Amino acid sequence: MARSVSYQVVQRPDGHFDIAVTVAGGRTQYRKGLATRPDVDRALDLLRDLMAACGAPLIEEPFLRDAAE
């Protein structure tokens, strides 16, 4: 069975967005510096497609605003 993967969208003080993706083992990877919310949505669509191809459930964590840089 595939491990679950969670992601969290973080809004930075400079107005850009980061996506933090954490696998079940606790390792976190980041996609940093996305300029707009549509950019975030496109990146998440790709992530969903990749995880579906692997059979890994994708879990959304709460959106974080005003994260410290």
N, C-alpha and C positions, 0 to 999 in steps of 0.2 A: 504494500500500500504506500502511495506517495505521501510525503510529509506535507503538512500545511505550510502556507506562506502568508505572512501578514504584511500589510503596507500602511504607511501613515503619510499624509501630506502635511508638510510644514510650511507655513508662510513666514518668510524671513523679514526682518526689519526693513530691508531695502526694497520690499515689494515683490521679490522673486519667490519661487517655490522650490522646495526640495521634496523628493519622495524617498522615504526610508523603507527598505524592504528587508524583512527579517524572516529567515527560515527557521524551522522547528528547532534546530540545534543551537539557536541563539546568535548566529552570525548575521550581521546587518550590512547591507550594501546601500549606497546612496546614489540617486540621480539628482545632481545639484544644479541650481541656477536656471530653472525653467522660468521664462519671462511672463507667461500668461496662464490663466486657468485653462484655456483650450490646449495649450502645450502640455499641461499636466494630464488632461483627458486623453490626448493622443498617446502619451507615454503609458498611461494606465491601460488603454486598449491593447497595446502591444504586450504589456505584462500579462494581462488576462489571457490573451491568445497563447502566449508561451506556457503559462501555467496549465491551461486546458490541454495543450498538447502533451504535457508531462503527467497529466492526471492529478496534479496537486491543487487542492482547494486554496483559493485566495480569499483572505479575510481582511476586511477593511477595519482599521483602527480609527478612533476619532481624529478629526481634522484639528491640527494644532495651529493656533494663530499667535502672532507676535513671539515667535521662538527667538531665543538669544542666538546670536551668530557666533 
